[in-house]
């Protein structure tokens, strides 16, 4: 199979130079974007173009989005993609047939870098619907001759049924959000189904940050090798972990990626900043130019792993967290990923949900927790030691939180009720 891999770093640089100019030309055809772009050549004015945010796009009335943002007529649309995220009005992006060629190519690479072949079968548990991730993985797999089981998440196919299908159809790869993978493992435990002895040997997770503790918990529960992938609805599959687990190989021949500091200036190689993406090829309908994804990442061009060609020439991305992923409780910033790690590090914790509310003049961190063993005070002491905040802890019966995950596109694990 040919995935049109570039042959060298120099070729990637040439692609970026040419395609950034085309991306700029296409963005200038958008009534909304052209007002943001100063005159001049791409190499001269690039950093003068303000990064574009989702909140700015939400200012366009939905019924006017196509006419104001897109650059081809509606009849050229072959499908719509729902934007991700758990907050704010969702956005729906049209995609042309030309765009889809490149988007599916990107997702073919997602399977190539984990060593998948036509001998594999992929059980896909990403949500099926207008959000594109599940059907893109599935369609790319079919193009590569890989078997597919289109389950969707728990709201598409009940989790108990999914476990039965894993047992009966013997898939070798499971794909889904890490939170749902943990949920399936919890259901399997209650049903005395041993996931570790199942046919699944590799796991692809995406759509939420994967912490070391969550990875460890997944690998332990499934007895499988976990691969972290990263994408966004404004692009497609952007970066993924390969067989060597060196980090996320960022496909910079398809997407021009920048990492910026708070002032909007590029950070040094390998330093953490805000991710800004420009689509180099799949921009014939929605010309995303300098899109601010809301992710904090680092990208290093100094990594080269000769044993992993052809993707060894790509830079390595490491995902830090979402910029919005924290609670501020009584003056203390509690990062969602850090809170998740602190709880999942305890093997007695099966699942949890975190809420912050206001009780009079005081902010209250309320943790609803499912435990294999132990009591509320154990969790109170753990969180107080880690964050200097005393939480309110409620114990829930096993499976309570899992039932809510069944009907959610993204797990509602963190909720701020302060308004």
C-alpha positions as CSV (number, residue, x, y, z in Angstrom):
1,X,0.0,0.0,0.0
2,X,1.2,3.5,-0.8
3,X,0.5,6.2,1.9
4,X,2.4,8.9,0.0
5,X,5.0,9.3,2.7
6,X,7.5,12.2,2.1
7,X,11.0,11.0,1.6
8,X,12.9,13.5,3.7
9,X,12.7,16.5,6.1
10,X,13.7,18.7,3.2
11,X,10.8,17.5,1.1
12,X,8.4,18.3,4.0
13,X,9.9,21.8,4.1
14,X,9.2,22.3,0.4
15,X,5.7,21.0,0.8
16,X,5.0,23.4,3.7
17,X,6.4,26.4,1.7
18,X,4.3,25.7,-1.3
19,X,1.1,24.7,0.5
20,X,1.2,27.5,3.0
21,X,1.0,29.9,0.1
22,X,-2.0,28.0,-1.3
23,X,-3.6,27.9,2.1
24,X,-3.3,31.7,2.4
25,X,-4.8,32.2,-1.1
26,X,-7.8,30.0,-0.2
27,X,-8.3,31.7,3.2
28,X,-8.5,35.0,1.4
29,X,-11.5,33.6,-0.6
30,X,-13.4,33.3,2.7
31,X,-15.4,36.5,3.5
32,X,-14.9,35.9,7.2
33,X,-11.1,35.1,7.0
34,X,-10.0,37.7,4.5
35,X,-10.8,40.5,6.9
36,X,-8.2,39.0,9.3
37,X,-5.4,38.7,6.8
38,X,-3.1,41.7,6.0
39,X,-1.7,42.2,2.5
40,X,1.5,40.5,1.5
41,X,3.1,37.2,0.8
42,X,2.7,34.3,3.2
43,X,6.3,34.3,4.4
44,X,6.1,38.0,5.2
45,X,2.8,38.3,7.0
46,X,2.2,34.8,8.5
47,X,2.8,35.8,12.1
48,X,0.6,38.9,11.7
49,X,-2.4,36.8,11.1
50,X,-4.3,36.3,14.4
51,X,-4.9,32.7,15.4
52,X,-8.6,31.7,15.0
53,X,-10.6,30.4,17.9
54,X,-13.8,28.4,18.1
55,X,-15.5,31.1,20.0
56,X,-14.9,33.5,17.1
57,X,-16.5,31.0,14.7
58,X,-19.5,30.7,17.0
59,X,-20.2,34.3,16.4
60,X,-21.2,33.5,12.9
61,X,-25.0,32.6,12.8
62,X,-25.3,28.9,12.0
63,X,-27.5,29.6,9.0
64,X,-24.8,31.9,7.6
65,X,-21.7,29.8,8.4
66,X,-21.4,28.3,4.9
67,X,-21.7,31.6,3.0
68,X,-19.4,33.5,5.4
69,X,-16.6,31.0,6.1
70,X,-16.6,28.4,3.3
71,X,-15.1,28.8,-0.2
72,X,-17.1,26.4,-2.3
73,X,-20.9,26.2,-2.8
74,X,-23.0,23.9,-0.7
75,X,-23.5,21.4,-3.5
76,X,-19.8,20.5,-3.3
77,X,-20.3,19.2,0.2
78,X,-20.1,15.4,0.6
79,X,-20.4,15.2,4.4
80,X,-20.6,17.3,7.5
81,X,-18.4,17.0,10.6
82,X,-19.5,18.0,14.1
83,X,-16.9,19.9,16.1
84,X,-15.6,18.3,19.3
85,X,-15.6,19.6,22.8
86,X,-18.0,19.4,25.7
87,X,-18.9,23.1,26.1
88,X,-20.4,25.8,23.8
89,X,-22.5,25.5,20.7
90,X,-21.3,22.8,18.4
91,X,-20.1,23.7,14.9
92,X,-20.7,21.7,11.8
93,X,-18.0,21.8,9.1
94,X,-18.7,20.8,5.4
95,X,-16.2,18.6,3.7
96,X,-15.6,18.3,-0.1
97,X,-14.7,15.1,-2.0
98,X,-11.2,16.6,-2.4
99,X,-10.8,17.1,1.3
100,X,-11.9,13.6,2.0
101,X,-9.1,12.1,-0.1
102,X,-6.5,13.7,2.2
103,X,-8.5,13.1,5.4
104,X,-8.7,9.4,4.8
105,X,-5.1,9.3,3.8
106,X,-4.3,10.7,7.2
107,X,-6.3,8.0,9.0
108,X,-4.7,5.3,6.9
109,X,-1.4,6.4,8.5
110,X,-3.0,6.0,11.9
111,X,-3.1,2.2,11.3
112,X,0.2,2.0,9.5
113,X,2.2,3.5,12.4
114,X,0.9,0.9,14.9
115,X,1.9,-2.0,12.5
116,X,-1.7,-2.9,11.6
117,X,-2.2,-5.2,8.5
118,X,-5.0,-6.8,6.6
119,X,-4.7,-9.7,9.1
120,X,-6.1,-7.4,11.8
121,X,-9.7,-6.7,12.8
122,X,-10.7,-3.4,14.4
123,X,-13.4,-3.1,17.0
124,X,-14.4,0.6,16.9
125,X,-16.0,2.1,20.0
126,X,-15.7,5.8,19.2
127,X,-19.1,7.5,19.1
128,X,-20.9,7.0,15.7
129,X,-22.7,10.0,14.4
130,X,-22.0,13.4,12.9
131,X,-18.7,13.6,14.9
132,X,-16.3,12.0,12.4
133,X,-13.7,10.1,14.3
134,X,-15.4,6.6,14.4
135,X,-16.3,6.4,10.7
136,X,-13.0,7.9,9.6
137,X,-11.1,5.1,11.4
138,X,-13.5,2.6,10.0
139,X,-13.4,3.8,6.4
140,X,-9.6,4.1,6.4
141,X,-9.4,0.5,7.8
142,X,-11.6,-0.8,5.0
143,X,-9.4,0.9,2.4
144,X,-6.4,-1.0,3.9
145,X,-8.2,-4.3,4.0
146,X,-8.5,-4.3,7.8
147,X,-11.7,-5.9,9.2
148,X,-14.1,-3.6,11.1
149,X,-16.7,-3.9,13.8
150,X,-18.7,-0.6,13.8
151,X,-20.0,-0.6,17.3
152,X,-19.8,3.0,18.3
153,X,-19.8,4.0,21.9
154,X,-22.2,2.7,24.6
155,X,-25.1,4.9,23.3
156,X,-24.8,3.1,19.9
157,X,-24.2,-0.5,21.1
158,X,-24.6,-1.4,24.8
159,X,-21.3,-2.2,26.6
160,X,-22.4,-5.7,27.5
161,X,-23.1,-6.4,23.8
162,X,-19.7,-4.9,22.9
163,X,-18.0,-7.3,25.3
164,X,-19.9,-10.2,23.7
165,X,-18.8,-9.1,20.2
166,X,-15.2,-8.9,21.4
167,X,-15.6,-12.5,22.7
168,X,-17.3,-13.8,19.5
169,X,-15.7,-11.8,16.6
170,X,-12.1,-11.8,18.0
171,X,-10.9,-8.3,17.0
172,X,-7.2,-7.7,17.5
173,X,-7.4,-3.9,17.8
174,X,-9.8,-1.9,20.0
175,X,-10.4,1.8,19.3
176,X,-12.1,4.3,21.5
177,X,-11.8,7.0,24.1
178,X,-9.6,6.0,27.1
179,X,-12.5,6.8,29.5
180,X,-14.7,4.4,27.6
181,X,-12.0,1.7,27.5
182,X,-11.8,1.9,31.3
183,X,-15.6,1.8,31.5
184,X,-15.6,-1.4,29.4
185,X,-13.0,-2.9,31.6
186,X,-15.2,-2.1,34.7
187,X,-18.2,-3.7,33.0
188,X,-16.1,-6.8,32.1
189,X,-14.9,-7.1,35.7
190,X,-18.5,-7.1,37.0
191,X,-19.5,-9.7,34.4
192,X,-16.4,-11.9,35.2
193,X,-15.2,-11.4,31.6
194,X,-11.4,-11.6,31.4
195,X,-10.4,-8.9,29.0
196,X,-6.7,-9.7,29.5
197,X,-7.2,-13.1,27.8
198,X,-9.3,-11.6,24.9
199,X,-8.1,-11.4,21.3
200,X,-7.4,-7.6,21.6
201,X,-3.6,-7.0,21.5
202,X,-3.5,-3.3,20.6
203,X,-5.6,-0.3,21.7
204,X,-5.9,3.1,19.9
205,X,-7.2,5.9,22.1
206,X,-7.9,9.5,21.1
207,X,-10.2,12.5,21.7
208,X,-8.9,13.1,25.2
209,X,-5.5,13.5,26.8
210,X,-3.9,10.2,27.9
211,X,-2.0,10.5,31.1
212,X,0.6,7.9,32.2
213,X,-1.7,6.6,34.9
214,X,-4.6,6.2,32.6
215,X,-2.4,4.4,30.1
216,X,-1.1,2.1,32.8
217,X,-4.6,1.4,34.0
218,X,-5.8,0.6,30.5
219,X,-2.9,-1.7,29.7
220,X,-3.3,-3.5,32.9
221,X,-7.1,-4.0,32.5
222,X,-6.9,-5.1,28.9
223,X,-3.5,-6.8,28.7
224,X,-2.9,-4.9,25.5
225,X,-0.5,-2.3,24.1
226,X,-1.9,1.3,24.1
227,X,-1.3,3.8,21.3
228,X,-2.2,7.4,21.8
229,X,-3.5,9.4,18.8
230,X,-4.3,13.0,18.4
231,X,-6.6,14.8,15.9
232,X,-9.1,17.6,15.6
233,X,-12.3,18.2,13.6
234,X,-10.8,21.2,11.9
235,X,-8.1,18.9,10.5
236,X,-8.3,15.1,10.8
237,X,-5.7,12.6,12.2
238,X,-2.8,14.9,13.0
239,X,-0.3,13.0,15.1
240,X,0.0,9.5,16.5
241,X,2.1,7.2,18.6
242,X,4.0,4.5,16.6
243,X,5.4,1.1,17.4
244,X,8.4,2.6,19.3
245,X,6.2,4.7,21.7
246,X,8.6,7.7,21.3
247,X,5.7,10.2,21.3
248,X,3.2,11.4,18.7
249,X,4.6,11.6,15.2
250,X,3.2,14.8,13.8
251,X,2.4,14.6,10.1
252,X,3.7,18.0,9.2
253,X,3.4,17.4,5.4
254,X,-0.4,17.5,5.9
255,X,-0.7,20.1,8.6
256,X,1.5,23.1,9.4
257,X,1.8,23.1,13.2
258,X,3.0,26.0,15.3
259,X,3.5,26.1,19.1
260,X,3.1,29.6,20.5
261,X,3.6,31.3,23.8
262,X,1.1,33.6,25.6
263,X,2.3,36.6,23.5
264,X,1.7,34.7,20.3
265,X,5.4,34.2,19.5
266,X,6.9,30.8,18.5
267,X,8.4,28.9,21.5
268,X,11.8,27.2,21.3
269,X,12.0,23.6,19.9
270,X,10.6,21.2,22.5
271,X,9.0,23.8,24.7
272,X,5.3,23.8,25.6
273,X,2.9,26.3,24.2
274,X,-0.5,26.6,22.5
275,X,-1.0,24.5,19.3
276,X,-2.0,26.4,16.1
277,X,-2.8,24.4,13.0
278,X,-3.1,25.2,9.3
279,X,-4.5,22.6,6.9
280,X,-2.2,22.3,4.0
281,X,-4.3,20.0,1.7
282,X,-7.8,19.5,3.1
283,X,-8.8,23.1,2.8
284,X,-10.8,23.3,-0.4
285,X,-14.1,23.9,1.5
286,X,-13.1,25.2,5.0
287,X,-9.8,26.9,4.7
288,X,-8.6,26.7,8.3
289,X,-5.7,29.0,8.6
290,X,-3.8,29.4,12.0
291,X,-6.5,27.5,13.9
292,X,-6.0,27.6,17.7
293,X,-6.9,24.2,18.9
294,X,-7.0,24.8,22.6
295,X,-4.3,22.3,23.3
296,X,-1.0,22.8,25.1
297,X,1.7,20.7,23.4
298,X,5.4,20.6,22.7
299,X,6.9,19.7,19.3
300,X,10.5,18.6,18.9
301,X,12.3,18.4,15.5
302,X,15.4,16.9,17.1
303,X,14.1,13.3,17.3
304,X,14.9,10.8,14.6
305,X,14.3,7.1,15.0
306,X,15.8,5.3,12.0
307,X,14.1,2.0,12.9
308,X,10.7,3.6,12.4
309,X,10.9,4.8,8.8
310,X,9.0,6.2,7.0
311,X,7.6,8.2,9.9
312,X,10.9,8.8,11.6
313,X,11.4,12.0,9.6
314,X,8.4,13.7,11.4
315,X,8.8,15.8,14.5
316,X,7.6,14.4,17.9
317,X,4.6,16.0,19.6
318,X,3.8,15.6,23.3
319,X,0.4,16.6,24.5
320,X,0.4,18.4,27.8
321,X,-3.3,19.1,28.4
322,X,-6.3,21.1,27.2
323,X,-6.0,24.8,28.1
324,X,-9.4,24.8,29.7
325,X,-8.9,21.6,31.7
326,X,-8.7,22.8,35.3
327,X,-10.8,23.8,38.3
328,X,-9.9,26.8,40.5
329,X,-11.0,25.9,44.0
330,X,-10.4,28.3,46.9
331,X,-7.5,29.8,45.0
332,X,-5.9,26.5,44.1
333,X,-5.7,25.4,40.4
334,X,-6.5,21.7,40.1
335,X,-5.7,20.4,36.6
336,X,-8.2,17.8,35.5
337,X,-5.4,15.5,34.3
338,X,-3.6,15.8,37.6
339,X,-6.8,15.1,39.6
340,X,-7.5,12.1,37.4
341,X,-3.9,10.8,37.8
342,X,-4.1,11.2,41.6
343,X,-7.3,9.1,41.8
344,X,-6.5,6.4,39.2
345,X,-3.1,5.9,40.8
346,X,-5.0,4.2,43.6
347,X,-5.9,0.7,42.3
348,X,-9.0,0.7,44.6
349,X,-10.5,3.5,42.5
350,X,-12.8,2.1,39.8
351,X,-14.2,5.3,38.5
352,X,-15.1,8.9,39.6
353,X,-16.8,12.1,38.7
354,X,-15.7,15.6,39.9
355,X,-17.9,18.6,40.4
356,X,-17.3,22.1,41.8
357,X,-20.1,24.0,43.2
358,X,-20.6,27.0,45.5
359,X,-21.8,26.6,49.0
360,X,-22.5,30.1,50.3
361,X,-19.2,31.9,50.1
362,X,-17.1,28.7,49.7
363,X,-16.2,26.6,46.7
364,X,-16.7,22.9,47.2
365,X,-14.9,20.1,45.3
366,X,-17.3,17.2,45.3
367,X,-16.0,13.8,44.3
368,X,-18.3,10.9,43.5
369,X,-16.2,7.8,43.6
370,X,-16.7,4.1,43.0
371,X,-14.2,1.9,45.0
372,X,-13.2,-1.7,45.1
373,X,-12.2,-1.3,48.7
374,X,-11.7,1.5,51.3
375,X,-13.8,4.4,52.4
376,X,-14.4,8.1,51.9
377,X,-11.7,9.2,54.3
378,X,-9.1,7.5,52.2
379,X,-10.0,9.7,49.2
380,X,-10.3,12.8,51.3
381,X,-6.7,12.3,52.6
382,X,-5.4,11.5,49.2
383,X,-6.8,14.7,47.6
384,X,-5.9,16.9,50.6
385,X,-2.3,15.8,50.4
386,X,-2.1,16.3,46.6
387,X,-3.9,19.6,46.2
388,X,-4.3,21.1,49.7
389,X,-8.0,21.1,49.2
390,X,-10.4,19.1,51.3
391,X,-13.1,17.5,49.1
392,X,-16.5,16.3,49.8
393,X,-16.6,12.6,48.9
394,X,-19.6,10.4,48.1
395,X,-19.3,6.7,47.4
396,X,-21.4,5.4,44.5
397,X,-22.5,1.8,43.8
398,X,-20.3,0.1,41.2
399,X,-21.5,0.8,37.7
400,X,-23.4,4.1,38.5
401,X,-21.1,6.4,36.5
402,X,-20.7,3.8,33.8
403,X,-24.4,4.0,33.0
404,X,-24.1,7.7,32.4
405,X,-21.1,7.2,30.1
406,X,-23.3,4.9,28.0
407,X,-25.3,7.9,26.7
408,X,-22.5,10.5,26.4
409,X,-20.4,11.5,23.4
410,X,-17.7,12.6,25.9
411,X,-17.6,11.4,29.4
412,X,-18.9,14.1,31.8
413,X,-16.2,13.5,34.3
414,X,-15.5,17.1,35.3
415,X,-18.4,19.5,35.8
416,X,-18.2,23.1,37.1
417,X,-21.6,24.1,38.5
418,X,-20.7,27.6,39.6
419,X,-22.0,29.2,36.4
